[in-house]
Amino acid sequence: MSRKIKEDVIIFSGHGNESGFFLSNGDCLDGICGDGLNEIHPKNHSKYIIFSSCLIGKASKTSDQLKDYFQAKRLFSYQHLMADRYCFLYESILLSSIEKALYKKDNFTESDFEAFKENTMFMKNMNESHVKKHPMLMF
């Protein structure tokens, strides 16, 4: 994160839970970071961050801390256990929705996210049966 990333969206793909996102070395990225994770290039602020991992959204405090840590415009995370194949489906539609919103008005709003959820609600029980809420949250 110490180098500028040109894209508007940064995706972290891996394992997570209510405590945060787990790096391959076992460290947990939780928004209260230290040890080499402190330096985020200023040009990486105000990006859209997607955590393509389970359960981070279930703990709104953790998601809010991660959003603040990255100084993200929006942060997206899942509130359920998710199979990779369904994350890929949700995220490809989300990325298209973000791109469309940015092309039109330079921001992805709450109403854009509500439209995304409405358009993908039919998939909520594909990953896990008896799910009542959309698996993805926006912070």
LINHU-V565549 format. One record per backbone hydrogen bond with DSSP energy under -1.0 kcal/mol. NH is the residue of the N-H (numbers start at 1). CO is the residue of the C=O. If there is no record, write none. Layout:
nh:co
NH:CO
NH:CO
//
This chain:
nh:co
10:48
12:50
14:52
17:20
20:17
21:29
22:15
23:27
26:23
29:21
41:1
44:41
45:42
46:71
48:8
49:74
50:10
51:76
52:12
53:51
55:80
57:78
58:55
59:56
63:59
64:60
65:61
66:62
67:63
68:64
69:65
70:66
72:67
73:47
74:47
76:49
77:137
79:135
86:83
87:83
88:84
89:85
90:86
91:87
92:88
93:89
94:90
95:91
96:92
97:93
98:94
99:95
100:96
101:97
102:98
103:99
104:100
105:101
106:102
113:109
114:110
115:111
116:112
117:113
118:114
119:115
120:116
123:120
124:121
126:123
137:77
139:75
//
